[in-house]
Amino acid sequence: MTSGWLIIIALVVGGLVVTGLLCRWLLDNPRHDVTTGIMFHAVRLYSRRTHRLRVEGGEYVPESREPGPYIVVANHTSGVDPLLIQAGCPFEIRWLMAQDMRVGFLEPLWRWARVIFIDREAPNLTPLREALRHLRDGGVIGIFPEGGIERPSRAVLPFMRGVGVLIKRSGAPILPVLIRGTPEADTAWGSLTTSSSSTIRFLQPVLYDLKNERPDEIAEDLRERFMEWSGWPANDEPASADTPGGKPPRG
């Protein structure tokens, strides 16, 4: 066999090995499909390059692709928050999101991400039921209980009672996340194209005594914990219509 054929065979074998490793790398994701693999790695690359993301408290993050049920609860600093948190987790998070943030041209993305939308103008139980069903199936739900982006920054808004209802009815443990350093853009979407030095800090999971605590007590306790973790004061004015991503929360 000539050296030319040996080179060709070596290139083919090498190509097959590289392709196999690439496919394995891409398929290592919660849905085990190539599209999700591309999206997961793209989010991580974007978070590192654009926001120089720093992750703290990684020891509290479950390593499993299917760790649920879990409820990820975070303060809300910018529109990029969900991407940064997802970049720090090996499992998929289904986010609860306000209907007024549902930009039409991104509808294929919302469907692919299986976002659960909440209509704050006409509240109903459908989103809660869907979230509870997902938790019962062992999934992970993500929620920003402030109901809007923190403005002014570094102050914790009131937590909506709905987060307490979700925790009370599901009995799922909470994985708290404290977000700092994200861009203070004029709009929620503006933060996506503005660079930053952002930090997400995962904290020890919290499990409530569901027999003795009401939903509003759970929500208030969580808010107090976030103020303690962050060292930030309370901002007792609810998120308003002119706050990026915010309207007066209900319920």
Helices and strands as residue ranges (DSSP letters): H 3-27, H 34-51, E 54-56, G 58-60, E 70-74, H 81-87, E 94-98, G 99-101, G 104-106, H 107-113, E 116-118, H 126-136, E 140-143, H 161-170, E 174-180, G 189-193, E 199-202, H 215-230
